[in-house]
């Protein structure tokens, strides 16, 4: 396996462990960030394993992941939607001062990470625990 793929898988695991330990009611920003970055690194690993060119732009990773899953299973297509929603949620949390409460959004994204992860196991079998 490509060392970059392995590195992104490990980063995704680390962020997922952080998400599991965070209570979104008390730490919604941390939950949203860790959830998004777990997804970003998982998607990057899958894309690099499929020989997509590396990207430094998050929007390119999101777009390429959507392209990859476009003709996939319902679960895989849903993962692309979840990934985009996680990105949007993180941006809202960071830049939208009108967002009064993030704990509900953070709890939802934490739950969505499970579905995203399940889809990733179908895209890169034997490499997601």
PyMOL CGO cylinders between C-alpha atoms (Angstrom):
from pymol import cmd
from pymol.cgo import CYLINDER

trace = [
    CYLINDER, 0.00, 0.00, 0.00, 1.12, 3.50, -0.85, 0.3, 1, 1, 1, 1, 1, 1,
    CYLINDER, 1.12, 3.50, -0.85, 2.65, 5.22, 2.23, 0.3, 1, 1, 1, 1, 1, 1,
    CYLINDER, 2.65, 5.22, 2.23, 0.45, 8.29, 1.69, 0.3, 1, 1, 1, 1, 1, 1,
    CYLINDER, 0.45, 8.29, 1.69, -2.66, 6.11, 1.72, 0.3, 1, 1, 1, 1, 1, 1,
    CYLINDER, -2.66, 6.11, 1.72, -1.48, 4.46, 4.93, 0.3, 1, 1, 1, 1, 1, 1,
    CYLINDER, -1.48, 4.46, 4.93, -0.76, 7.85, 6.50, 0.3, 1, 1, 1, 1, 1, 1,
    CYLINDER, -0.76, 7.85, 6.50, -4.23, 9.21, 5.67, 0.3, 1, 1, 1, 1, 1, 1,
    CYLINDER, -4.23, 9.21, 5.67, -5.86, 6.05, 7.01, 0.3, 1, 1, 1, 1, 1, 1,
    CYLINDER, -5.86, 6.05, 7.01, -4.01, 6.45, 10.29, 0.3, 1, 1, 1, 1, 1, 1,
    CYLINDER, -4.01, 6.45, 10.29, -5.02, 10.11, 10.56, 0.3, 1, 1, 1, 1, 1, 1,
    CYLINDER, -5.02, 10.11, 10.56, -8.63, 9.16, 9.88, 0.3, 1, 1, 1, 1, 1, 1,
    CYLINDER, -8.63, 9.16, 9.88, -8.46, 6.55, 12.66, 0.3, 1, 1, 1, 1, 1, 1,
    CYLINDER, -8.46, 6.55, 12.66, -7.02, 9.07, 15.08, 0.3, 1, 1, 1, 1, 1, 1,
    CYLINDER, -7.02, 9.07, 15.08, -9.75, 11.61, 14.35, 0.3, 1, 1, 1, 1, 1, 1,
    CYLINDER, -9.75, 11.61, 14.35, -12.44, 8.91, 14.62, 0.3, 1, 1, 1, 1, 1, 1,
    CYLINDER, -12.44, 8.91, 14.62, -11.13, 7.93, 18.06, 0.3, 1, 1, 1, 1, 1, 1,
    CYLINDER, -11.13, 7.93, 18.06, -11.31, 11.59, 19.08, 0.3, 1, 1, 1, 1, 1, 1,
    CYLINDER, -11.31, 11.59, 19.08, -14.92, 11.82, 17.86, 0.3, 1, 1, 1, 1, 1, 1,
    CYLINDER, -14.92, 11.82, 17.86, -15.85, 8.72, 19.87, 0.3, 1, 1, 1, 1, 1, 1,
    CYLINDER, -15.85, 8.72, 19.87, -14.46, 10.33, 23.02, 0.3, 1, 1, 1, 1, 1, 1,
    CYLINDER, -14.46, 10.33, 23.02, -16.14, 13.72, 22.57, 0.3, 1, 1, 1, 1, 1, 1,
    CYLINDER, -16.14, 13.72, 22.57, -19.56, 14.59, 23.93, 0.3, 1, 1, 1, 1, 1, 1,
    CYLINDER, -19.56, 14.59, 23.93, -21.07, 16.86, 21.26, 0.3, 1, 1, 1, 1, 1, 1,
    CYLINDER, -21.07, 16.86, 21.26, -23.31, 18.58, 23.83, 0.3, 1, 1, 1, 1, 1, 1,
    CYLINDER, -23.31, 18.58, 23.83, -20.26, 19.90, 25.64, 0.3, 1, 1, 1, 1, 1, 1,
    CYLINDER, -20.26, 19.90, 25.64, -17.80, 20.23, 22.75, 0.3, 1, 1, 1, 1, 1, 1,
    CYLINDER, -17.80, 20.23, 22.75, -19.72, 20.77, 19.52, 0.3, 1, 1, 1, 1, 1, 1,
    CYLINDER, -19.72, 20.77, 19.52, -16.91, 22.58, 17.69, 0.3, 1, 1, 1, 1, 1, 1,
    CYLINDER, -16.91, 22.58, 17.69, -14.39, 19.85, 18.48, 0.3, 1, 1, 1, 1, 1, 1,
    CYLINDER, -14.39, 19.85, 18.48, -16.92, 17.22, 17.41, 0.3, 1, 1, 1, 1, 1, 1,
    CYLINDER, -16.92, 17.22, 17.41, -17.59, 18.92, 14.08, 0.3, 1, 1, 1, 1, 1, 1,
    CYLINDER, -17.59, 18.92, 14.08, -13.91, 19.43, 13.34, 0.3, 1, 1, 1, 1, 1, 1,
    CYLINDER, -13.91, 19.43, 13.34, -12.81, 15.93, 14.27, 0.3, 1, 1, 1, 1, 1, 1,
    CYLINDER, -12.81, 15.93, 14.27, -15.73, 14.38, 12.37, 0.3, 1, 1, 1, 1, 1, 1,
    CYLINDER, -15.73, 14.38, 12.37, -14.95, 16.34, 9.23, 0.3, 1, 1, 1, 1, 1, 1,
    CYLINDER, -14.95, 16.34, 9.23, -11.22, 15.61, 9.36, 0.3, 1, 1, 1, 1, 1, 1,
    CYLINDER, -11.22, 15.61, 9.36, -11.85, 11.89, 9.93, 0.3, 1, 1, 1, 1, 1, 1,
    CYLINDER, -11.85, 11.89, 9.93, -13.89, 11.94, 6.72, 0.3, 1, 1, 1, 1, 1, 1,
    CYLINDER, -13.89, 11.94, 6.72, -11.40, 14.09, 4.83, 0.3, 1, 1, 1, 1, 1, 1,
    CYLINDER, -11.40, 14.09, 4.83, -8.50, 11.76, 5.55, 0.3, 1, 1, 1, 1, 1, 1,
    CYLINDER, -8.50, 11.76, 5.55, -10.52, 8.63, 4.81, 0.3, 1, 1, 1, 1, 1, 1,
    CYLINDER, -10.52, 8.63, 4.81, -11.68, 10.06, 1.48, 0.3, 1, 1, 1, 1, 1, 1,
    CYLINDER, -11.68, 10.06, 1.48, -8.15, 11.17, 0.63, 0.3, 1, 1, 1, 1, 1, 1,
    CYLINDER, -8.15, 11.17, 0.63, -6.81, 7.67, 1.35, 0.3, 1, 1, 1, 1, 1, 1,
    CYLINDER, -6.81, 7.67, 1.35, -9.45, 6.08, -0.88, 0.3, 1, 1, 1, 1, 1, 1,
    CYLINDER, -9.45, 6.08, -0.88, -8.87, 8.54, -3.69, 0.3, 1, 1, 1, 1, 1, 1,
    CYLINDER, -8.87, 8.54, -3.69, -5.12, 8.10, -3.59, 0.3, 1, 1, 1, 1, 1, 1,
    CYLINDER, -5.12, 8.10, -3.59, -5.54, 4.33, -3.55, 0.3, 1, 1, 1, 1, 1, 1,
    CYLINDER, -5.54, 4.33, -3.55, -7.62, 4.72, -6.75, 0.3, 1, 1, 1, 1, 1, 1,
    CYLINDER, -7.62, 4.72, -6.75, -4.88, 6.87, -8.33, 0.3, 1, 1, 1, 1, 1, 1,
    CYLINDER, -4.88, 6.87, -8.33, -6.74, 10.16, -8.19, 0.3, 1, 1, 1, 1, 1, 1,
    CYLINDER, -6.74, 10.16, -8.19, -4.23, 13.01, -8.17, 0.3, 1, 1, 1, 1, 1, 1,
    CYLINDER, -4.23, 13.01, -8.17, -3.47, 14.34, -4.67, 0.3, 1, 1, 1, 1, 1, 1,
    CYLINDER, -3.47, 14.34, -4.67, -5.22, 17.58, -3.82, 0.3, 1, 1, 1, 1, 1, 1,
    CYLINDER, -5.22, 17.58, -3.82, -4.50, 20.24, -1.25, 0.3, 1, 1, 1, 1, 1, 1,
    CYLINDER, -4.50, 20.24, -1.25, -7.96, 21.77, -1.65, 0.3, 1, 1, 1, 1, 1, 1,
    CYLINDER, -7.96, 21.77, -1.65, -10.75, 20.33, 0.42, 0.3, 1, 1, 1, 1, 1, 1,
    CYLINDER, -10.75, 20.33, 0.42, -13.29, 21.14, -2.27, 0.3, 1, 1, 1, 1, 1, 1,
    CYLINDER, -13.29, 21.14, -2.27, -11.34, 19.03, -4.76, 0.3, 1, 1, 1, 1, 1, 1,
    CYLINDER, -11.34, 19.03, -4.76, -11.28, 16.05, -2.41, 0.3, 1, 1, 1, 1, 1, 1,
    CYLINDER, -11.28, 16.05, -2.41, -15.04, 16.39, -1.88, 0.3, 1, 1, 1, 1, 1, 1,
    CYLINDER, -15.04, 16.39, -1.88, -15.71, 16.68, -5.63, 0.3, 1, 1, 1, 1, 1, 1,
    CYLINDER, -15.71, 16.68, -5.63, -13.46, 13.72, -6.48, 0.3, 1, 1, 1, 1, 1, 1,
    CYLINDER, -13.46, 13.72, -6.48, -15.04, 11.58, -3.78, 0.3, 1, 1, 1, 1, 1, 1,
    CYLINDER, -15.04, 11.58, -3.78, -18.47, 12.41, -5.22, 0.3, 1, 1, 1, 1, 1, 1,
    CYLINDER, -18.47, 12.41, -5.22, -17.21, 11.44, -8.69, 0.3, 1, 1, 1, 1, 1, 1,
    CYLINDER, -17.21, 11.44, -8.69, -15.84, 8.17, -7.38, 0.3, 1, 1, 1, 1, 1, 1,
    CYLINDER, -15.84, 8.17, -7.38, -19.08, 7.22, -5.64, 0.3, 1, 1, 1, 1, 1, 1,
    CYLINDER, -19.08, 7.22, -5.64, -21.49, 8.55, -8.28, 0.3, 1, 1, 1, 1, 1, 1,
    CYLINDER, -21.49, 8.55, -8.28, -22.02, 5.10, -9.84, 0.3, 1, 1, 1, 1, 1, 1,
    CYLINDER, -22.02, 5.10, -9.84, -21.57, 3.20, -6.59, 0.3, 1, 1, 1, 1, 1, 1,
    CYLINDER, -21.57, 3.20, -6.59, -24.04, 1.73, -4.15, 0.3, 1, 1, 1, 1, 1, 1,
    CYLINDER, -24.04, 1.73, -4.15, -26.64, 3.82, -2.35, 0.3, 1, 1, 1, 1, 1, 1,
    CYLINDER, -26.64, 3.82, -2.35, -24.46, 3.70, 0.77, 0.3, 1, 1, 1, 1, 1, 1,
    CYLINDER, -24.46, 3.70, 0.77, -21.45, 4.99, -1.18, 0.3, 1, 1, 1, 1, 1, 1,
    CYLINDER, -21.45, 4.99, -1.18, -23.45, 7.79, -2.83, 0.3, 1, 1, 1, 1, 1, 1,
    CYLINDER, -23.45, 7.79, -2.83, -24.87, 8.73, 0.58, 0.3, 1, 1, 1, 1, 1, 1,
    CYLINDER, -24.87, 8.73, 0.58, -21.31, 8.91, 1.95, 0.3, 1, 1, 1, 1, 1, 1,
    CYLINDER, -21.31, 8.91, 1.95, -20.49, 11.62, -0.59, 0.3, 1, 1, 1, 1, 1, 1,
    CYLINDER, -20.49, 11.62, -0.59, -23.52, 13.61, 0.60, 0.3, 1, 1, 1, 1, 1, 1,
    CYLINDER, -23.52, 13.61, 0.60, -22.53, 13.13, 4.25, 0.3, 1, 1, 1, 1, 1, 1,
    CYLINDER, -22.53, 13.13, 4.25, -18.98, 14.28, 3.47, 0.3, 1, 1, 1, 1, 1, 1,
    CYLINDER, -18.98, 14.28, 3.47, -20.29, 17.47, 1.83, 0.3, 1, 1, 1, 1, 1, 1,
    CYLINDER, -20.29, 17.47, 1.83, -22.65, 18.06, 4.79, 0.3, 1, 1, 1, 1, 1, 1,
    CYLINDER, -22.65, 18.06, 4.79, -19.79, 17.63, 7.26, 0.3, 1, 1, 1, 1, 1, 1,
    CYLINDER, -19.79, 17.63, 7.26, -17.73, 20.17, 5.33, 0.3, 1, 1, 1, 1, 1, 1,
    CYLINDER, -17.73, 20.17, 5.33, -20.63, 22.63, 5.29, 0.3, 1, 1, 1, 1, 1, 1,
    CYLINDER, -20.63, 22.63, 5.29, -21.28, 22.08, 9.01, 0.3, 1, 1, 1, 1, 1, 1,
    CYLINDER, -21.28, 22.08, 9.01, -17.65, 22.75, 9.85, 0.3, 1, 1, 1, 1, 1, 1,
    CYLINDER, -17.65, 22.75, 9.85, -17.68, 25.96, 7.81, 0.3, 1, 1, 1, 1, 1, 1,
    CYLINDER, -17.68, 25.96, 7.81, -20.91, 27.13, 9.44, 0.3, 1, 1, 1, 1, 1, 1,
    CYLINDER, -20.91, 27.13, 9.44, -19.45, 26.44, 12.88, 0.3, 1, 1, 1, 1, 1, 1,
    CYLINDER, -19.45, 26.44, 12.88, -16.27, 28.34, 12.05, 0.3, 1, 1, 1, 1, 1, 1,
    CYLINDER, -16.27, 28.34, 12.05, -17.63, 31.33, 10.15, 0.3, 1, 1, 1, 1, 1, 1,
    CYLINDER, -17.63, 31.33, 10.15, -21.34, 31.85, 10.78, 0.3, 1, 1, 1, 1, 1, 1,
    CYLINDER, -21.34, 31.85, 10.78, -21.84, 33.83, 14.01, 0.3, 1, 1, 1, 1, 1, 1,
    CYLINDER, -21.84, 33.83, 14.01, -25.63, 33.55, 13.64, 0.3, 1, 1, 1, 1, 1, 1,
    CYLINDER, -25.63, 33.55, 13.64, -25.51, 29.82, 14.46, 0.3, 1, 1, 1, 1, 1, 1,
    CYLINDER, -25.51, 29.82, 14.46, -26.80, 29.84, 18.03, 0.3, 1, 1, 1, 1, 1, 1,
    CYLINDER, -26.80, 29.84, 18.03, -26.42, 26.22, 18.99, 0.3, 1, 1, 1, 1, 1, 1,
    CYLINDER, -26.42, 26.22, 18.99, -24.18, 23.64, 17.38, 0.3, 1, 1, 1, 1, 1, 1,
    CYLINDER, -24.18, 23.64, 17.38, -24.70, 20.70, 19.72, 0.3, 1, 1, 1, 1, 1, 1,
    CYLINDER, -24.70, 20.70, 19.72, -27.59, 19.19, 17.69, 0.3, 1, 1, 1, 1, 1, 1,
    CYLINDER, -27.59, 19.19, 17.69, -25.65, 19.56, 14.45, 0.3, 1, 1, 1, 1, 1, 1,
    CYLINDER, -25.65, 19.56, 14.45, -22.54, 18.09, 16.06, 0.3, 1, 1, 1, 1, 1, 1,
    CYLINDER, -22.54, 18.09, 16.06, -24.48, 15.11, 17.41, 0.3, 1, 1, 1, 1, 1, 1,
    CYLINDER, -24.48, 15.11, 17.41, -25.98, 14.47, 13.97, 0.3, 1, 1, 1, 1, 1, 1,
    CYLINDER, -25.98, 14.47, 13.97, -22.60, 14.64, 12.23, 0.3, 1, 1, 1, 1, 1, 1,
    CYLINDER, -22.60, 14.64, 12.23, -21.13, 12.29, 14.84, 0.3, 1, 1, 1, 1, 1, 1,
    CYLINDER, -21.13, 12.29, 14.84, -23.85, 9.76, 13.97, 0.3, 1, 1, 1, 1, 1, 1,
    CYLINDER, -23.85, 9.76, 13.97, -23.32, 10.30, 10.24, 0.3, 1, 1, 1, 1, 1, 1,
    CYLINDER, -23.32, 10.30, 10.24, -19.64, 9.44, 10.62, 0.3, 1, 1, 1, 1, 1, 1,
    CYLINDER, -19.64, 9.44, 10.62, -20.69, 5.83, 11.25, 0.3, 1, 1, 1, 1, 1, 1,
    CYLINDER, -20.69, 5.83, 11.25, -22.49, 5.62, 7.89, 0.3, 1, 1, 1, 1, 1, 1,
    CYLINDER, -22.49, 5.62, 7.89, -19.60, 7.34, 6.15, 0.3, 1, 1, 1, 1, 1, 1,
    CYLINDER, -19.60, 7.34, 6.15, -17.15, 4.89, 7.68, 0.3, 1, 1, 1, 1, 1, 1,
    CYLINDER, -17.15, 4.89, 7.68, -19.32, 1.94, 6.68, 0.3, 1, 1, 1, 1, 1, 1,
    CYLINDER, -19.32, 1.94, 6.68, -19.26, 3.14, 3.08, 0.3, 1, 1, 1, 1, 1, 1,
    CYLINDER, -19.26, 3.14, 3.08, -15.49, 3.56, 3.21, 0.3, 1, 1, 1, 1, 1, 1,
    CYLINDER, -15.49, 3.56, 3.21, -15.09, -0.08, 4.20, 0.3, 1, 1, 1, 1, 1, 1,
    CYLINDER, -15.09, -0.08, 4.20, -16.78, -1.01, 0.90, 0.3, 1, 1, 1, 1, 1, 1,
    CYLINDER, -16.78, -1.01, 0.90, -14.48, 1.26, -1.09, 0.3, 1, 1, 1, 1, 1, 1,
    CYLINDER, -14.48, 1.26, -1.09, -11.22, 0.16, 0.51, 0.3, 1, 1, 1, 1, 1, 1,
    CYLINDER, -11.22, 0.16, 0.51, -11.89, -3.25, 2.07, 0.3, 1, 1, 1, 1, 1, 1,
    CYLINDER, -11.89, -3.25, 2.07, -9.67, -4.60, 4.85, 0.3, 1, 1, 1, 1, 1, 1,
    CYLINDER, -9.67, -4.60, 4.85, -8.22, -1.19, 5.67, 0.3, 1, 1, 1, 1, 1, 1,
    CYLINDER, -8.22, -1.19, 5.67, -10.87, 0.37, 7.90, 0.3, 1, 1, 1, 1, 1, 1,
    CYLINDER, -10.87, 0.37, 7.90, -11.32, -0.91, 11.43, 0.3, 1, 1, 1, 1, 1, 1,
]
cmd.load_cgo(trace, "trace")
